[in-house]
Amino acid sequence: MKLLSKYEFLKAVPNSLIQTISGIFSQNSYEVHSLLKIFVAFACTLSSTARLIEKVFNKAQLSGFICPLISFDRNHIHLNICIYLIYNTSVRAHSTQTCAAPGAAQIHDIKIKTEVFNMRFIDMHLHTTASDGSCTPSEVCQLAIDRNLAAIAITDHDTVDGVADAITYADNWNSTLPPIQNSDSTNCSGFSDSSDHHIEVVPGIEMSAIYNGVEIHILGFYMDYKNPELISRLAAIKQARYDRNEQMCERFRADGIDMTMEKLQHGNPDTVVTRAHFARILIAEGVCRDMNQAFKKYLGKKCKYYIPTPDIPAADAIRLIRTYGKAAFIAHPLIYGFGYKQIEDMLEELKPYGLSGLEVYHSSNNAYESGRLREIARKHGLLISGGSDFHGAAKPDISVGTGRGGLRITEAVFQDIKKAVTV
């Protein structure tokens, strides 16, 4: 049995093939490199063992980049590979390769064709008035519908109170649409086309936790949001947060700033109050001119009025999410001040507790940072996710689905998560 090395593969495959693939995906140079790495990595493993080939390509399918159709006849192995560009998915490429009979290391009869495939997008990190967002769950859902997103996750801080309203709103919207048409059976993608306007709402949560003395956030997806035990445990966390917020109010009042829980809750006693709520009061009453000043002068971790939230170890938060949900992801890992090595160490330390993935795409990331995080997630065998971290008026420069304008998270990311939690 002979495996093709990378050098042998590049010699065997015509330059025209590499150039064609590069040309197809030239709209995003970083993704071209990722695509070629994947293509080379999996094409190099062609061998006389059909089972090995199938295993390798099935593994590739989990990435969302490659969806293979494998068939056999007496003398040949036929690989029909559907390659998707994850970040800029306006084009789909089909590469049909016929490998010689087992025992020979030959690649020939390579064909390429392209066709337009307008993949839809998602947003797996959204906040509502159930925590510190300014839009109701229904309003957030409508914003996602207006942008024709395929799926969203409602991920309020330490609560699932906004999930039911969003799901009901989405269900009502979906009921007005024609039935979903089956996707093209020849590509096995499972992705919806842009002509489809149905939306799926994932019940989620964003939990605050402590890792090595640093507050981090952990996203939970597919939470059992009606479970009485989960609701009770979150209520205990909410009460501890309430007590902390009341203590912060006392510090403000001691210095003549009239801060009360009634003002912070703004008529909604079920609201999960965060520092963003304090900032809004400080701005509304003329104490601060904007959110940046409020956090820098009054609410930052080294400020006089700041009191940390009650500690929940990251491992415990992940356990809670996995007990009452199906997937736990580290949210926006770069905002904690960690280097990439520290992020990798954190992932390895938390994986045994049930960590499922990493939020790779986020409004605060640039393309390079998202690329590095994507590589790290794959290196550690983790799923990837992404979202805008939309809060409405609290973060007016961030929009549902597009973040600060350049965020695009394709449905392929969502489908990978969905497949993983339904296995």
C-alpha positions as CSV (number, residue, x, y, z in Angstrom):
1,M,0.0,0.0,0.0
2,K,1.4,3.4,-1.0
3,L,0.3,6.8,0.3
4,L,1.0,9.9,-1.8
5,S,3.2,12.4,0.0
6,K,2.3,16.1,-0.3
7,Y,5.2,16.5,-2.9
8,E,4.0,13.5,-4.9
9,F,0.4,14.7,-4.8
10,L,1.4,18.2,-6.1
11,K,3.3,16.5,-8.9
12,A,0.5,14.2,-9.8
13,V,-2.3,16.8,-9.9
14,P,-2.2,19.1,-12.8
15,N,-1.3,22.7,-12.0
16,S,-4.5,23.7,-13.8
17,L,-6.5,22.0,-11.1
18,I,-4.8,24.0,-8.3
19,Q,-5.2,27.2,-10.4
20,T,-8.8,26.5,-11.0
21,I,-9.6,26.0,-7.4
22,S,-7.6,29.0,-6.4
23,G,-9.5,31.1,-9.0
24,I,-12.8,29.9,-7.8
25,F,-12.1,31.0,-4.2
26,S,-10.0,34.0,-4.9
27,Q,-12.6,36.3,-3.3
28,N,-11.1,35.5,0.1
29,S,-7.3,34.7,0.1
30,Y,-7.2,33.3,3.7
31,E,-9.9,30.8,2.9
32,V,-8.1,29.8,-0.3
33,H,-5.1,28.7,1.8
34,S,-7.4,26.8,4.2
35,L,-9.1,25.1,1.3
36,L,-5.9,24.0,-0.3
37,K,-4.6,22.7,3.0
38,I,-7.7,20.6,3.4
39,F,-7.7,19.4,-0.2
40,V,-4.0,18.4,0.0
41,A,-4.4,16.8,3.4
42,F,-7.2,14.5,2.4
43,A,-6.1,13.8,-1.2
44,C,-2.8,12.6,0.1
45,T,-4.4,9.8,2.0
46,L,-5.6,8.0,-1.1
47,S,-4.6,4.4,-0.7
48,S,-5.6,0.8,-1.5
49,T,-7.9,0.7,1.5
50,A,-11.3,2.0,0.7
51,R,-12.4,1.9,4.3
52,L,-9.5,4.3,5.2
53,I,-10.6,6.7,2.5
54,E,-14.1,6.7,3.7
55,K,-13.0,7.3,7.3
56,V,-10.8,10.2,6.3
57,F,-13.5,11.9,4.2
58,N,-16.2,11.3,6.8
59,K,-13.9,13.2,9.2
60,A,-13.6,16.0,6.6
61,Q,-17.3,16.2,6.4
62,L,-17.5,17.2,10.0
63,S,-15.6,20.4,9.2
64,G,-18.3,21.7,6.9
65,F,-15.7,22.2,4.2
66,I,-16.0,18.9,2.3
67,C,-19.1,16.8,1.7
68,P,-18.1,13.6,-0.2
69,L,-20.1,11.0,-2.0
70,I,-18.1,7.8,-2.3
71,S,-19.0,4.9,-4.6
72,F,-17.2,1.9,-5.8
73,D,-17.1,-0.4,-8.8
74,R,-15.0,-3.4,-9.6
75,N,-11.9,-1.5,-10.6
76,H,-12.2,2.1,-9.4
77,I,-13.0,4.2,-6.4
78,H,-15.1,7.3,-7.3
79,L,-14.9,10.3,-5.1
80,N,-17.3,13.1,-5.7
81,I,-16.2,15.9,-3.4
82,C,-18.3,19.0,-2.7
83,I,-16.0,21.7,-1.3
84,Y,-17.6,24.7,0.5
85,L,-15.9,28.0,1.2
86,I,-17.0,28.7,4.7
87,Y,-16.5,32.5,5.1
88,N,-17.5,33.6,1.6
89,T,-19.9,31.0,0.3
90,S,-21.2,32.4,-3.0
91,V,-19.6,29.6,-5.0
92,R,-19.7,25.8,-4.7
93,A,-17.1,23.6,-6.5
94,H,-17.5,19.9,-7.4
95,S,-14.3,17.9,-8.0
96,T,-14.8,14.5,-9.4
97,Q,-11.7,12.3,-9.1
98,T,-11.3,8.7,-10.3
99,C,-8.5,6.8,-8.6
100,A,-6.9,3.8,-10.3
101,A,-7.5,0.3,-8.9
102,P,-6.2,-0.4,-5.4
103,G,-2.4,-0.7,-5.3
104,A,-1.7,2.1,-7.7
105,A,-0.9,5.6,-6.7
106,Q,-2.4,7.5,-9.6
107,I,-4.8,10.4,-9.9
108,H,-6.4,11.1,-13.3
109,D,-9.5,12.3,-15.0
110,I,-10.0,15.3,-12.7
111,K,-12.9,17.5,-13.5
112,I,-14.1,20.8,-12.1
113,K,-17.4,22.6,-12.4
114,T,-18.9,25.5,-10.5
115,E,-22.4,26.7,-9.8
116,V,-23.9,29.5,-7.8
117,F,-25.1,28.5,-4.3
118,N,-26.3,31.4,-2.1
119,M,-25.8,30.0,1.4
120,R,-27.6,31.7,4.3
121,F,-26.0,33.0,7.4
122,I,-26.5,32.6,11.2
123,D,-25.9,34.4,14.5
124,M,-25.3,32.2,17.6
125,H,-24.8,35.0,20.2
126,L,-27.7,37.4,20.8
127,H,-29.0,39.2,23.9
128,T,-32.5,40.4,24.7
129,T,-34.3,42.3,27.5
130,A,-34.2,39.1,29.5
131,S,-30.7,40.1,30.4
132,D,-28.8,43.3,29.2
133,G,-30.1,43.7,25.7
134,S,-32.5,46.5,24.7
135,C,-34.6,44.5,22.3
136,T,-37.3,42.0,23.3
137,P,-36.9,38.4,22.2
138,S,-39.5,38.9,19.6
139,E,-37.8,42.0,18.3
140,V,-34.4,40.2,18.1
141,C,-36.1,37.4,16.2
142,Q,-37.7,39.9,13.7
143,L,-34.3,41.5,13.1
144,A,-32.9,38.1,12.3
145,I,-35.8,37.4,9.9
146,D,-35.3,40.8,8.2
147,R,-31.8,39.6,7.5
148,N,-33.0,36.2,6.3
149,L,-30.8,34.4,8.8
150,A,-31.2,30.6,8.8
151,A,-30.6,30.2,12.6
152,I,-30.0,32.2,15.7
153,A,-29.3,31.4,19.4
154,I,-30.8,33.5,22.2
155,T,-27.9,33.6,24.7
156,D,-28.8,35.9,27.6
157,H,-26.6,36.2,30.7
158,D,-27.3,33.4,33.2
159,T,-30.9,33.1,32.1
160,V,-33.1,31.3,29.6
161,D,-36.1,33.5,30.3
162,G,-36.1,35.0,26.8
163,V,-36.0,31.8,24.8
164,A,-39.7,30.8,24.9
165,D,-40.9,34.1,23.4
166,A,-38.3,33.9,20.6
167,I,-39.2,30.3,19.7
168,T,-42.9,31.2,19.7
169,Y,-42.3,34.2,17.5
170,A,-40.2,32.1,15.1
171,D,-42.7,29.3,15.0
172,N,-45.5,31.8,14.1
173,W,-43.4,33.2,11.3
174,N,-42.4,29.8,9.9
175,S,-46.1,28.8,9.9
176,T,-46.8,31.5,7.3
177,L,-44.2,30.2,4.9
178,P,-44.5,27.4,2.3
179,P,-43.1,24.0,3.5
180,I,-39.3,23.7,3.3
181,Q,-38.1,22.2,0.1
182,N,-35.6,19.3,0.2
183,S,-32.1,20.4,-0.8
184,D,-30.4,19.0,-3.9
185,S,-29.9,15.3,-3.1
186,T,-26.7,15.2,-5.1
187,N,-24.7,17.5,-2.9
188,C,-25.6,16.2,0.6
189,S,-25.1,19.6,2.0
190,G,-28.3,20.0,4.1
191,F,-28.0,23.8,3.7
192,S,-30.9,26.0,2.9
193,D,-30.8,28.3,-0.1
194,S,-31.3,32.0,0.2
195,S,-34.8,31.7,-1.3
196,D,-35.8,29.9,1.9
197,H,-37.0,32.2,4.7
198,H,-37.5,29.8,7.6
199,I,-35.6,30.5,10.8
200,E,-34.5,28.2,13.6
201,V,-34.1,29.5,17.1
202,V,-31.6,27.6,19.4
203,P,-32.4,27.9,23.1
204,G,-29.1,29.1,24.6
205,I,-27.5,30.9,27.5
206,E,-24.3,32.8,28.3
207,M,-22.9,31.9,31.7
208,S,-20.3,33.9,33.6
209,A,-17.6,31.8,35.2
210,I,-14.1,32.0,36.6
211,Y,-11.0,30.4,35.0
212,N,-7.7,31.0,36.7
213,G,-9.0,34.1,38.4
214,V,-10.3,35.6,35.2
215,E,-14.0,36.0,34.4
216,I,-14.9,34.2,31.2
217,H,-18.2,33.5,29.5
218,I,-19.4,30.2,28.3
219,L,-22.2,29.8,25.8
220,G,-24.7,26.9,26.1
221,F,-26.7,25.7,23.2
222,Y,-29.9,23.5,23.1
223,M,-30.7,24.2,26.7
224,D,-33.7,22.5,28.2
225,Y,-35.2,25.9,29.0
226,K,-38.4,24.5,30.6
227,N,-36.6,22.2,33.0
228,P,-37.6,23.1,36.6
229,E,-34.2,22.1,38.0
230,L,-32.4,24.3,35.6
231,I,-34.7,27.2,36.3
232,S,-34.1,26.8,40.0
233,R,-30.4,26.7,39.7
234,L,-30.3,29.8,37.5
235,A,-32.6,31.5,40.0
236,A,-30.0,30.9,42.8
237,I,-27.3,32.4,40.6
238,K,-29.6,35.4,39.8
239,Q,-30.2,36.0,43.5
240,A,-26.5,36.0,44.2
241,R,-26.1,38.5,41.3
242,Y,-28.9,40.6,42.8
243,D,-27.2,40.8,46.1
244,R,-24.0,41.9,44.5
245,N,-25.7,44.6,42.5
246,E,-27.4,45.9,45.6
247,Q,-24.0,46.2,47.2
248,M,-22.7,48.2,44.2
249,C,-25.8,50.5,44.4
250,E,-24.9,51.2,48.1
251,R,-21.4,52.2,47.1
252,F,-22.8,54.6,44.5
253,R,-25.3,56.1,46.9
254,A,-22.6,56.6,49.5
255,D,-20.9,59.0,47.0
256,G,-24.1,60.8,46.2
257,I,-25.1,58.9,43.0
258,D,-28.7,57.8,43.2
259,M,-28.4,54.2,42.0
260,T,-31.2,51.8,42.8
261,M,-32.3,48.4,41.7
262,E,-35.6,49.8,40.6
263,K,-33.8,52.1,38.1
264,L,-31.6,49.2,37.0
265,Q,-34.5,46.8,36.4
266,H,-36.4,49.5,34.5
267,G,-39.8,48.0,35.3
268,N,-38.8,44.5,34.6
269,P,-38.0,42.6,37.9
270,D,-36.9,39.5,35.9
271,T,-34.1,41.3,34.1
272,V,-30.6,39.9,34.8
273,V,-28.8,43.1,35.8
274,T,-25.2,43.5,34.5
275,R,-22.7,46.3,34.6
276,A,-24.2,47.5,31.3
277,H,-27.4,48.4,33.2
278,F,-25.3,50.5,35.6
279,A,-23.7,52.2,32.7
280,R,-27.0,53.2,31.2
281,I,-28.1,54.9,34.4
282,L,-24.9,56.8,34.7
283,I,-25.3,58.0,31.1
284,A,-29.0,58.8,31.4
285,E,-28.4,60.9,34.5
286,G,-25.4,62.8,33.1
287,V,-22.8,61.2,35.2
288,C,-21.0,59.8,32.2
289,R,-21.0,60.7,28.5
290,D,-20.8,57.2,27.1
291,M,-20.4,53.5,27.9
292,N,-16.6,53.7,27.5
293,Q,-16.3,56.4,30.2
294,A,-18.8,54.6,32.5
295,F,-16.7,51.4,32.4
296,K,-13.3,53.2,32.6
297,K,-14.2,55.4,35.5
298,Y,-16.9,53.6,37.5
299,L,-17.4,50.0,36.5
300,G,-14.1,48.5,35.4
301,K,-12.6,45.8,37.6
302,K,-10.1,48.2,39.2
303,C,-12.8,50.8,39.9
304,K,-14.1,51.8,43.4
305,Y,-17.7,50.7,42.7
306,Y,-17.0,47.4,41.1
307,I,-17.8,44.2,43.0
308,P,-17.1,40.9,41.2
309,T,-20.0,38.5,40.5
310,P,-20.1,35.5,42.7
311,D,-17.6,33.0,41.5
312,I,-18.7,30.0,39.5
313,P,-15.7,27.9,38.4
314,A,-15.6,27.3,34.6
315,A,-15.7,23.6,35.0
316,D,-18.9,23.9,37.1
317,A,-20.5,26.1,34.5
318,I,-19.7,23.6,31.7
319,R,-21.1,20.8,33.8
320,L,-24.3,22.7,34.4
321,I,-24.7,23.5,30.7
322,R,-24.0,19.9,29.7
323,T,-26.5,18.6,32.3
324,Y,-29.3,20.7,31.0
325,G,-28.1,21.4,27.5
326,K,-26.2,19.8,24.6
327,A,-23.1,21.9,23.9
328,A,-20.8,24.3,25.8
329,F,-18.6,26.8,23.9
330,I,-16.0,29.3,25.2
331,A,-17.3,32.7,24.1
332,H,-15.1,35.5,22.6
333,P,-11.8,34.0,23.9
334,L,-9.6,37.0,22.9
335,I,-11.3,39.6,25.1
336,Y,-10.0,38.0,28.3
337,G,-6.4,39.1,27.6
338,F,-5.2,35.6,26.9
339,G,-2.6,34.8,24.3
340,Y,-3.2,32.0,21.8
341,K,-1.1,29.6,23.9
342,Q,-3.2,30.4,27.0
343,I,-6.3,29.8,25.0
344,E,-5.1,26.4,24.0
345,D,-4.2,25.5,27.6
346,M,-7.6,26.6,28.7
347,L,-9.3,24.4,26.1
348,E,-7.3,21.3,27.0
349,E,-8.0,21.9,30.7
350,L,-11.8,22.3,30.2
351,K,-12.4,19.6,27.5
352,P,-12.6,16.8,30.1
353,Y,-15.6,18.6,31.8
354,G,-17.6,18.6,28.5
355,L,-16.4,21.6,26.6
356,S,-17.8,21.3,23.0
357,G,-16.3,24.1,21.1
358,L,-15.0,27.6,20.7
359,E,-16.6,30.9,19.5
360,V,-14.3,31.6,16.6
361,Y,-16.3,34.3,14.8
362,H,-17.2,37.4,16.9
363,S,-17.7,41.1,16.3
364,S,-14.5,42.0,18.1
365,N,-12.3,39.7,15.9
366,N,-10.6,40.5,12.7
367,A,-10.2,38.0,9.9
368,Y,-6.7,36.9,11.1
369,E,-7.8,36.4,14.7
370,S,-10.8,34.3,13.6
371,G,-8.5,32.3,11.4
372,R,-6.1,31.5,14.2
373,L,-9.0,30.6,16.5
374,R,-10.4,28.3,13.8
375,E,-7.1,26.5,13.5
376,I,-6.9,26.1,17.3
377,A,-10.4,24.7,17.5
378,R,-9.7,22.1,14.9
379,K,-6.3,21.3,16.4
380,H,-8.1,20.4,19.7
381,G,-11.0,18.6,18.1
382,L,-13.5,21.2,19.0
383,L,-16.5,22.6,17.1
384,I,-16.6,26.2,16.0
385,S,-19.3,28.8,16.5
386,G,-19.8,32.5,16.0
387,G,-22.1,35.3,16.7
388,S,-22.4,39.1,16.8
389,D,-22.9,39.5,20.6
390,F,-25.8,41.8,19.7
391,H,-27.2,43.9,22.7
392,G,-29.1,46.6,20.8
393,A,-28.7,50.1,22.3
394,A,-26.0,49.0,24.7
395,K,-23.7,48.2,21.7
396,P,-25.2,50.3,18.9
397,D,-22.4,49.6,16.5
398,I,-23.2,45.8,16.5
399,S,-26.0,44.5,14.3
400,V,-27.7,41.1,14.2
401,G,-26.0,38.8,11.8
402,T,-23.3,41.2,10.6
403,G,-21.7,42.5,13.8
404,R,-19.8,45.7,13.0
405,G,-20.4,45.2,9.3
406,G,-18.0,42.4,8.2
407,L,-19.3,39.4,10.2
408,R,-20.7,36.6,8.1
409,I,-21.2,33.2,9.7
410,T,-22.5,30.6,7.3
411,E,-25.1,27.9,7.9
412,A,-22.3,25.3,7.6
413,V,-21.1,26.3,11.1
414,F,-24.6,25.7,12.5
415,Q,-25.1,22.4,10.7
416,D,-21.9,21.1,12.2
417,I,-23.1,21.9,15.7
418,K,-26.5,20.5,15.0
419,K,-25.1,17.2,13.7
420,A,-22.8,16.9,16.7
421,V,-25.6,17.3,19.3
422,T,-28.0,15.0,17.5
423,V,-25.6,12.1,17.2
